[in-house]
Amino acid sequence: MNGQEIKATLGKNIKFIRNNRQYSQALLAEKANISITFLSTIERGLKFPKPSVLGQIAEGLGVEVSELFKTNSAPNIPPIIVNNDSKKMLDRLSKVMTAKVNFAVNNAMEGVFRDFKK
């Protein structure tokens, strides 16, 4: 792999992980303590950062530096950990949404059966 291919792989993986985390370039740049412009040039494969900056980017993404250089498969992205309060809120939201969807589906089905009987 030549230097340009390494930069392209690095940039592609950073962008892939960033998007998977639903981070904007601005958020990752802030977490990694670099400029948005510099992050953008790295993601486009135009620049290669110093090792210390690679470490900052990896830390900002929550992955090992080695994940930024994977070539044969998608990087191994550890899940985002949700604290107990957030988990309780998500569980409750899920139950409420499930109940609302079930209610809407039942009403729709009743309407279909009512129309069908006519």
N, C-alpha and C positions, 0 to 999 in steps of 0.2 A: 504494500500500500504506500503510495507516495504522499508527500506532504499535503497536497491539495485534497486528496481523498480523506486524509485524517481530519483536516479542518471541516470538510463537508459532513463527515460522519459525526463529529463532535457537535456541530451546529444543529444537525437534524435531530440528534438525540436530546439535546438541551431543549429544543423547541417542542419535541414530542412529549417529554416529561412535564415541561411547563404547561402545555395545553392540557395534559392529563390531570394535572393538579388544579386546572382552571385558574392559573396565575397569569396576570397580565405581564408584559415585559417590564412595566413600571414596578410592579410588586417584586418580581424576581430581582431586578436591578437594585432595588432598595435592600432586599434581604442579603444580596451578595456584595453590597457596598460598591457597586460600579454604576457607570452611567447607562441610561437606556440606549444611547447611541452605540456604546461599546458592546453591549449585549446583542443588539441587533446585528452588528457586523460579525460577531462570533456565530450567531445563529445562521447567518447567510454564508458562512464558510469563508469569509474574507480575512478574518484575523484569528490568530491563535493566542490565547491568554497565557500569562505566566502561570507556573504551577500553583502559586499561592491563590491566584484568582480562580483557577479551576476548583480548588478546595472550597473557596467561598461560594461558588455557583453550586457545587454538589451539596454543600451544607444547606444552602437556601432551598434546594429542591428536595432535601431529605433523602439523598442517595449517596452511595459510595462513588468516588471519582471514576472507578473502573466502569461503572454503568454508563458513563458519558461516552465511552469508546466502543460499545458493543456494535458488532457489524452484522451478525447473522440473524439476530432476532431482536424483538423489541426489548428495551431495557427492562430489568426487573425492578418494578416500582413498588416499594412497600406501601401498604395502605395508610391512609391518614387516620390517626387515632382520635376518636371522639370521646370526650369526657362524659361522665355519668349524667350530668344535667342535660347536655346536648342529646345524649342517647335517649333519655326519657322523653325529651321534647319531640325527637324524631319518631319515636315509637307512638306517642300520642297522636302526632300529626298523621302518621300512617293509618292509625285506627279510624280517625275522623274522616280522612279522605276515602278509605275503604267503605265506610258506612255511607258516605254521600254518593259514591259511585254505585253501590248496591241499591240505594234508594232510587237513583236516577234510572238505572237499568230496570228495576222492578216496575217503575211507573211507565217506562217506555214499553215494556213487555205487556203490561196490562192494557195499554192503548192498542197495541197490535192485536191482542186477543179480542178486545172489545170490537175493533173494526172487522176482524175476521168473522166474528159471530153474526154480524149484520147481514 
